[in-house]
Amino acid sequence: MAKYRISGVWKDANDTIVAYAFHTVMEDSIGLAVKKTKAQAIALLEINGNSAITWIWNYLRGGWDTGETVTVVNGSNGKYLRSNPDKKVTDNLAHLIDFDWIAR
């Protein structure tokens, strides 16, 4: 069983999320971001016992806040990650930091 935080995304030219910034949660710390493709992210979270929550940068206090539980959803265009199943704006994790301009 592994726990993860997801802090950001990478998008393609069509503004579709293609990768996620995964951080492994350890007993006393949280690891650096590792870029996971959409397929890798889905596979990780489909492993029984693995879990992830969003990790949101709080600009007011300059630190990270834990967000919502992330689940794998099978939508009309295939599987994707969703952070809140009640159809809020944050459903597809597009509200997370766009790492496209930071790291490829």
Secondary structure as UniProt FT lines:
FT   STRAND          3..11
FT   TURN            13..14
FT   STRAND          17..25
FT   STRAND          34..37
FT   HELIX           38..45
FT   TURN            48..49
FT   STRAND          51..58
FT   TURN            59..62
FT   STRAND          63..75
FT   TURN            76..77
FT   STRAND          78..82
FT   TURN            85..87
FT   HELIX           89..92
FT   TURN            94..95
FT   STRAND          97..98
FT   HELIX           99..101
//
